[in-house]
Amino acid sequence: VGGRNVELTRTEFDLLEALSDHPRVVLTRGQLLTRLRGSEEYRDEHVIDVHVANLRRKLDDPDAVVTVRGVGYRMGARP
């Protein structure tokens, strides 16, 4: 980012990859968790919010991952 390396956890990297694979497509928390964990077992979907916040901070760009209220997250610039 901006010519510097950014260290990400495996989960943050996988989250970034999932969102980057489908730019401008909104993915729900459930879809992201399934992609990250591959399981349909009970889980707290709001853990995604924590990882997104960490990713935004590490990328030093609060708009890198856009929140679509009531739906989920997507990559790409705001319209």
C-alpha positions, 0 to 999 in steps of 0.5 A: 500500500503506497509502496509499503508492505502491509502485514495481514493476518490469514483471516484479513488476507482471505477477507481481502481476497474474497472481496477483491475477487468480486469488486463492487459486488456486495457480499453478506457477512454470512457469505464472507464467513462461509468463504473464510471458514467454509462451515455452516455451523453456528457462528457470530457473523459480526466477527466480520465487522471486527476484521473489516475494521482491522483491514481498513486500519491496516490499509490506511483507507477507511473507504477500501471496504465499503459498508452496504447498510443492512446487506454486507460489504464490498470493495470499490470506490463509493458511488 
